[in-house]
């Protein structure tokens, strides 16, 4: 995947998020999401951050394809989306952290 639109599309498929859902979560219209996905336009920084949050990733990943690796980046991502997580998702995050510390 080379482009932001391809990364967004792939993450939408991964998380089964429709254009309509993404638009609602990002605070834009479906037409705007369609333009971002076609590569016709690029979202402003605030909208990009909202899209990243909705897709459980970072703006940096959407822009560059760079995978997250540092604790600070991961902490920021989790903290940003914590209020939207279900109890099961929060428990999964805790399980992953505990397992990572056992390595």
Protein Blocks (a to p, Z undefined) as FASTA:
>chain_A
ZZfklmmmmmmmmnopafklmmmmnopafklmmmmmnomaccdfklmmmmmmmnopafkl
mmnopacfbfklmmmmmmmmmmmpcfklmmmmmmmmmmmmmZZ
